[in-house]
Amino acid sequence: MKKLSIIGVLSAGLLLSSCFGTTPTAPAAGATPPPPSLKVSELKKQDLTVYNEFSTTLEGKQNVEIWPKVAGFVQEVYVEEGQKIKKGQPLFKLETQTLNQDANAAKASVNVAQVEVDKLKPLVEKGIISEVQLETAKAQLAQAQANYQSVASNIGYSRITSPVDGYIGEIPFKIGALVSSAMGQPLTTVSDVSEVRAYFSMNEKELLKLKESMPKNDKNTLDMEKAPKVSLIMINGEEYAEKGKIAMINTIINSTTGSVTARADFDNKNNLLSSGSTGKIKIPTVYTGAYEIPQTATVDLQGKKLVYVVKDDNTVTTMPLDIITTTQNGFIVEKGFEEGTTIVLEGVSKLKDGMAISPVK
């Protein structure tokens, strides 16, 4: 019986040993976890181009409103809406019957005054009448001639021609309509769109930034000839094939809106652009020898943007950014860093000064 008991105790011991002998030893309390592996990058100087966009409205090189100088009924319309025309080409003819009658009356008054002058001349020479009477008659003749010239000019104004090359706009007044210089809208508009002008506005801060980026001449004023070419984004979202140039920047700030107006000119040889269209102007600014810091590499601290710089011992420390401008990907800085400085690109929200990381390039 004793032998069986000893055997049973030994068997139970072996069983317990087989069940618990493979349990791993627990790690010591307070062991330091390995440093996190985070992606890093070395800063390299490069030339960066940033585009600023402004809403714009296009106008033709010339938009000339055609107004009648005399009142009358529209007798002829020689052009069609949208037609391309040349300078001097006839556009409208106004009814001149009344003007012709006025001209005939004025001409008759000239003839009467001329007869009076011719009659008085020999009488003055013979001393029958005084020369004052003759001078009075001559003055009346001059007045009659002036009246006739005025009426004749009005007859000439009844034939309306185009003052410029361009395209005819809307023609609201048709044959038979009574028109005058006092009406509320012009007969039509002639638009020269061989070149279009893109007008856009910017605030005071944007104006200052644009001035700082543009080249200057010897007089320290903006050199428009050396200004960078600009792009036009049309209403359909596509970029216009021809580059434009900045032609004007108004330096007087509107005290009501706090903005200024500028203009860029574009060639329109293919007549793709229309006066009155809208779009966006893209103006490039080039930063030479600058760094682009990805937005994912930055943290905010009391309104300042910071990055984590990796030191030689793989610990990190924060450095503030002196931001010049923003891009779609992040921020541009020109100073504050040496070329080759390594910054952390990811996981920066969980880092603290002095923490060690395992850099991954």
C-alpha positions as CSV (number, residue, x, y, z in Angstrom):
1,M,0.0,0.0,0.0
2,K,2.8,2.4,0.9
3,K,4.5,1.7,-2.5
4,L,1.3,2.5,-4.3
5,S,0.9,5.8,-2.4
6,I,4.5,6.9,-3.2
7,I,3.9,6.0,-6.9
8,G,0.7,8.1,-6.9
9,V,2.4,11.1,-5.4
10,L,5.3,10.9,-7.9
11,S,2.8,10.6,-10.8
12,A,0.9,13.7,-9.7
13,G,4.1,15.6,-9.4
14,L,5.2,14.7,-12.9
15,L,1.7,15.7,-14.3
16,L,1.9,19.1,-12.7
17,S,5.4,19.5,-13.9
18,S,4.3,18.8,-17.5
19,C,1.4,21.3,-17.3
20,F,3.3,24.3,-16.0
21,G,6.8,23.7,-17.0
22,T,6.4,25.5,-20.4
23,T,5.0,28.8,-19.0
24,P,7.3,31.7,-20.2
25,T,8.9,33.9,-17.6
26,A,7.0,37.3,-17.2
27,P,9.1,40.4,-18.2
28,A,10.5,42.4,-15.4
29,A,8.3,45.3,-14.3
30,G,9.2,48.8,-15.8
31,A,11.1,47.6,-18.8
32,T,11.6,50.4,-21.5
33,P,9.8,49.8,-24.8
34,P,11.8,50.1,-28.1
35,P,11.8,53.6,-29.7
36,P,9.1,54.1,-32.4
37,S,10.1,53.7,-36.0
38,L,9.1,56.9,-37.8
39,K,9.6,58.2,-41.3
40,V,12.1,61.1,-41.6
41,S,13.5,63.3,-44.4
42,E,16.5,65.6,-45.0
43,L,15.7,69.1,-46.0
44,K,17.1,70.2,-49.3
45,K,17.0,73.7,-50.8
46,Q,15.0,74.0,-54.0
47,D,13.4,76.6,-56.3
48,L,9.6,76.5,-55.5
49,T,6.8,78.0,-57.6
50,V,3.6,78.9,-55.8
51,Y,0.5,80.1,-57.7
52,N,-2.0,82.7,-56.3
53,E,-5.4,82.7,-57.9
54,F,-7.8,85.6,-58.3
55,S,-11.3,85.7,-59.8
56,T,-11.4,87.7,-63.0
57,T,-13.8,89.2,-65.5
58,L,-12.7,89.5,-69.2
59,E,-13.3,92.6,-71.4
60,G,-12.4,93.2,-75.0
61,K,-9.5,95.5,-75.8
62,Q,-12.2,98.0,-76.8
63,N,-15.9,98.0,-76.0
64,V,-17.4,100.9,-77.8
65,E,-21.0,101.9,-77.3
66,I,-22.6,103.3,-80.4
67,W,-25.0,106.2,-79.7
68,P,-26.9,108.4,-82.1
69,K,-25.9,112.0,-82.2
70,V,-29.3,113.1,-83.6
71,A,-32.8,112.0,-83.1
72,G,-34.6,110.1,-85.8
73,F,-36.2,106.8,-86.9
74,V,-33.9,103.9,-87.7
75,Q,-34.2,103.6,-91.5
76,E,-31.5,101.0,-92.2
77,V,-29.5,98.4,-90.2
78,Y,-26.5,97.3,-92.2
79,V,-25.1,94.7,-89.8
80,E,-26.1,91.6,-87.9
81,E,-25.5,90.7,-84.2
82,G,-22.2,89.0,-83.8
83,Q,-20.9,90.1,-87.2
84,K,-17.2,91.0,-87.5
85,I,-16.8,94.5,-88.9
86,K,-14.1,97.0,-89.8
87,K,-13.4,100.5,-88.7
88,G,-15.5,103.0,-90.8
89,Q,-18.0,100.3,-91.9
90,P,-21.7,101.6,-92.0
91,L,-23.9,100.3,-89.1
92,F,-27.1,102.3,-89.2
93,K,-28.9,105.0,-91.2
94,L,-31.5,107.3,-89.6
95,E,-34.4,108.9,-91.4
96,T,-33.3,112.4,-92.5
97,Q,-36.5,113.9,-94.2
98,T,-37.0,116.4,-91.4
99,L,-33.3,117.3,-91.4
100,N,-33.4,117.8,-95.1
101,Q,-36.2,120.2,-94.8
102,D,-34.3,122.1,-92.1
103,A,-31.3,122.1,-94.4
104,N,-33.3,123.6,-97.2
105,A,-34.6,126.3,-95.0
106,A,-31.2,127.1,-93.6
107,K,-29.8,127.2,-97.2
108,A,-32.5,129.7,-98.2
109,S,-31.6,131.9,-95.2
110,V,-28.0,131.9,-96.4
111,N,-29.1,132.9,-99.9
112,V,-31.3,135.8,-98.5
113,A,-28.4,137.0,-96.3
114,Q,-26.0,136.9,-99.2
115,V,-28.4,138.9,-101.4
116,E,-28.6,141.6,-98.7
117,V,-24.8,141.8,-98.4
118,D,-24.4,142.1,-102.2
119,K,-27.1,144.8,-102.3
120,L,-25.5,146.9,-99.6
121,K,-21.9,146.8,-100.9
122,P,-22.4,149.4,-103.8
123,L,-24.5,151.6,-101.6
124,V,-21.7,151.8,-99.1
125,E,-19.2,152.5,-101.8
126,K,-21.3,155.4,-103.1
127,G,-21.7,156.7,-99.5
128,I,-25.5,156.4,-99.6
129,I,-25.6,154.2,-96.4
130,S,-23.2,153.8,-93.6
131,E,-20.7,150.9,-93.4
132,V,-22.4,149.7,-90.1
133,Q,-25.4,148.5,-92.1
134,L,-23.1,146.4,-94.3
135,E,-21.3,144.9,-91.3
136,T,-24.6,144.0,-89.8
137,A,-25.7,142.3,-92.9
138,K,-22.4,140.4,-93.1
139,A,-22.9,139.2,-89.5
140,Q,-26.4,138.0,-90.4
141,L,-24.9,136.1,-93.3
142,A,-22.3,134.5,-91.1
143,Q,-25.0,133.4,-88.7
144,A,-27.1,131.9,-91.5
145,Q,-24.1,130.0,-92.8
146,A,-23.3,128.6,-89.3
147,N,-26.9,127.4,-89.0
148,Y,-26.7,125.7,-92.3
149,Q,-23.5,124.0,-91.4
150,S,-25.0,122.7,-88.2
151,V,-28.0,121.2,-90.0
152,A,-25.7,119.7,-92.6
153,S,-23.6,118.1,-89.9
154,N,-26.7,116.6,-88.3
155,I,-27.5,115.1,-91.7
156,G,-24.0,113.5,-91.7
157,Y,-24.6,112.2,-88.2
158,S,-27.6,110.2,-89.5
159,R,-25.2,107.8,-91.1
160,I,-23.6,105.9,-88.3
161,T,-20.3,104.0,-88.9
162,S,-18.1,101.9,-86.7
163,P,-15.2,103.7,-84.9
164,V,-13.1,100.5,-84.5
165,D,-12.6,97.0,-85.7
166,G,-14.5,94.4,-83.7
167,Y,-17.7,92.4,-83.3
168,I,-21.3,93.7,-83.2
169,G,-23.1,93.1,-79.9
170,E,-26.9,93.1,-79.3
171,I,-29.0,95.4,-81.5
172,P,-32.1,96.3,-79.5
173,F,-33.4,98.9,-81.9
174,K,-34.7,97.6,-85.2
175,I,-35.9,99.4,-88.4
176,G,-38.6,102.0,-87.5
177,A,-37.6,102.5,-83.9
178,L,-37.2,106.1,-82.8
179,V,-33.8,106.8,-81.3
180,S,-32.0,109.7,-79.8
181,S,-28.9,110.5,-77.7
182,A,-31.1,110.7,-74.6
183,M,-32.3,107.1,-74.7
184,G,-31.4,104.6,-72.0
185,Q,-29.2,102.2,-74.0
186,P,-26.9,102.4,-77.1
187,L,-27.8,101.3,-80.6
188,T,-25.2,98.5,-80.1
189,T,-21.7,97.8,-78.8
190,V,-18.7,97.1,-81.0
191,S,-16.2,94.9,-79.1
192,D,-12.6,94.4,-80.2
193,V,-11.6,91.1,-78.7
194,S,-8.4,90.5,-80.7
195,E,-6.9,91.0,-77.2
196,V,-8.8,90.6,-73.9
197,R,-8.1,92.3,-70.6
198,A,-8.6,90.3,-67.5
199,Y,-9.5,92.5,-64.5
200,F,-9.1,91.2,-61.0
201,S,-9.0,92.5,-57.4
202,M,-6.7,91.8,-54.5
203,N,-6.5,92.9,-50.9
204,E,-3.8,95.0,-49.4
205,K,-1.9,92.0,-48.1
206,E,-2.0,90.2,-51.4
207,L,-0.9,93.4,-53.2
208,L,2.2,93.7,-50.9
209,K,3.1,90.1,-51.5
210,L,2.8,90.6,-55.2
211,K,5.0,93.7,-55.2
212,E,7.7,92.0,-53.2
213,S,7.8,89.1,-55.7
214,M,7.9,91.2,-58.9
215,P,11.2,92.5,-60.4
216,K,12.1,96.2,-60.1
217,N,13.8,98.6,-62.5
218,D,16.5,101.1,-61.8
219,K,14.0,103.5,-60.4
220,N,12.9,100.9,-57.9
221,T,9.4,100.7,-59.5
222,L,7.7,97.6,-60.8
223,D,9.1,96.4,-64.1
224,M,6.0,95.1,-66.0
225,E,8.1,93.9,-68.9
226,K,10.0,91.5,-66.7
227,A,7.0,90.4,-64.7
228,P,6.2,86.6,-64.8
229,K,3.7,85.3,-67.3
230,V,0.3,84.5,-65.9
231,S,-2.3,81.9,-66.7
232,L,-6.0,82.1,-67.3
233,I,-8.3,79.3,-66.0
234,M,-11.5,79.5,-68.1
235,I,-15.0,79.0,-66.8
236,N,-14.9,75.3,-67.9
237,G,-11.8,74.7,-65.6
238,E,-9.4,74.4,-68.5
239,E,-6.3,76.5,-68.8
240,Y,-6.2,78.9,-71.7
241,A,-3.3,78.0,-74.1
242,E,-1.8,81.5,-74.3
243,K,0.0,83.0,-71.4
244,G,-0.8,86.5,-70.4
245,K,1.2,89.4,-68.9
246,I,0.4,91.8,-66.0
247,A,-0.2,95.1,-67.7
248,M,-1.5,97.3,-64.8
249,I,-1.5,97.3,-61.0
250,N,-3.5,100.1,-59.4
251,T,-1.5,101.2,-56.3
252,I,-4.4,103.3,-54.9
253,I,-6.3,101.2,-52.3
254,N,-10.1,101.6,-52.3
255,S,-10.9,102.8,-48.8
256,T,-14.3,101.2,-48.9
257,T,-13.4,97.7,-50.0
258,G,-9.8,97.6,-49.0
259,S,-8.8,96.2,-52.4
260,V,-7.0,97.3,-55.5
261,T,-7.6,96.5,-59.2
262,A,-5.1,94.9,-61.5
263,R,-5.2,93.8,-65.1
264,A,-3.6,91.0,-67.2
265,D,-3.7,91.0,-71.0
266,F,-4.1,87.9,-73.2
267,D,-3.9,87.5,-77.0
268,N,-7.1,86.2,-78.5
269,K,-6.2,85.4,-82.0
270,N,-8.5,82.3,-82.2
271,N,-11.4,84.3,-80.7
272,L,-11.9,81.7,-78.0
273,L,-12.4,84.3,-75.3
274,S,-15.4,86.6,-75.1
275,S,-15.9,89.9,-73.5
276,G,-17.9,89.5,-70.3
277,S,-16.6,86.0,-69.5
278,T,-15.3,85.0,-66.1
279,G,-12.5,82.8,-64.9
280,K,-9.4,82.8,-62.6
281,I,-6.0,84.4,-63.0
282,K,-3.0,82.3,-61.7
283,I,0.1,84.4,-60.9
284,P,3.3,82.5,-60.1
285,T,5.7,83.4,-57.4
286,V,9.2,81.8,-57.4
287,Y,11.0,81.2,-54.1
288,T,14.7,80.5,-54.7
289,G,16.6,78.3,-52.3
290,A,13.6,77.5,-50.1
291,Y,12.3,74.5,-48.1
292,E,8.9,73.0,-48.4
293,I,7.7,71.5,-45.1
294,P,4.8,68.9,-45.4
295,Q,1.8,69.8,-43.4
296,T,1.9,66.3,-41.8
297,A,5.3,67.1,-40.3
298,T,4.0,70.1,-38.3
299,V,2.3,70.5,-34.9
300,D,0.6,73.6,-33.6
301,L,1.7,75.2,-30.3
302,Q,0.1,78.5,-29.3
303,G,-0.5,79.6,-32.8
304,K,3.0,78.6,-34.0
305,K,3.9,75.8,-36.4
306,L,6.6,73.5,-35.2
307,V,8.6,70.5,-36.6
308,Y,10.5,67.8,-34.8
309,V,14.2,67.8,-35.7
310,V,16.2,64.6,-35.3
311,K,19.5,65.0,-33.5
312,D,22.7,62.9,-33.9
313,D,21.6,60.6,-31.0
314,N,18.2,60.0,-32.6
315,T,16.4,62.1,-30.1
316,V,14.0,64.8,-31.3
317,T,13.6,68.5,-30.5
318,T,11.1,71.0,-31.7
319,M,11.9,74.0,-33.9
320,P,9.5,76.8,-35.0
321,L,8.8,77.6,-38.6
322,D,9.2,81.0,-40.1
323,I,6.5,80.5,-42.8
324,I,6.6,82.7,-45.9
325,T,3.6,81.2,-47.6
326,T,1.5,78.0,-47.9
327,T,1.2,75.5,-50.6
328,Q,-1.3,72.6,-51.3
329,N,1.1,70.3,-49.5
330,G,2.4,72.4,-46.7
331,F,4.5,75.4,-45.9
332,I,7.5,77.2,-47.5
333,V,10.3,78.5,-45.3
334,E,13.6,80.2,-46.4
335,K,15.5,80.4,-43.2
336,G,15.9,78.8,-39.7
337,F,17.3,75.5,-41.0
338,E,20.6,74.2,-42.4
339,E,20.5,72.2,-45.5
340,G,20.5,68.5,-44.6
341,T,18.6,68.9,-41.4
342,T,16.5,65.8,-40.7
343,I,12.8,66.3,-39.7
344,V,10.2,63.8,-38.6
345,L,7.4,63.3,-41.2
346,E,4.8,61.3,-39.4
347,G,3.5,60.6,-35.9
348,V,4.5,64.0,-34.7
349,S,1.4,64.5,-32.5
350,K,2.7,61.8,-30.1
351,L,6.3,63.0,-29.8
352,K,7.9,65.1,-27.1
353,D,11.2,66.9,-26.8
354,G,14.0,64.5,-25.9
355,M,12.2,61.4,-27.1
356,A,14.2,58.8,-29.0
357,I,13.0,57.4,-32.3
358,S,14.2,54.9,-34.8
359,P,14.5,57.0,-38.0
360,V,13.2,55.4,-41.3
361,K,14.4,57.1,-44.5
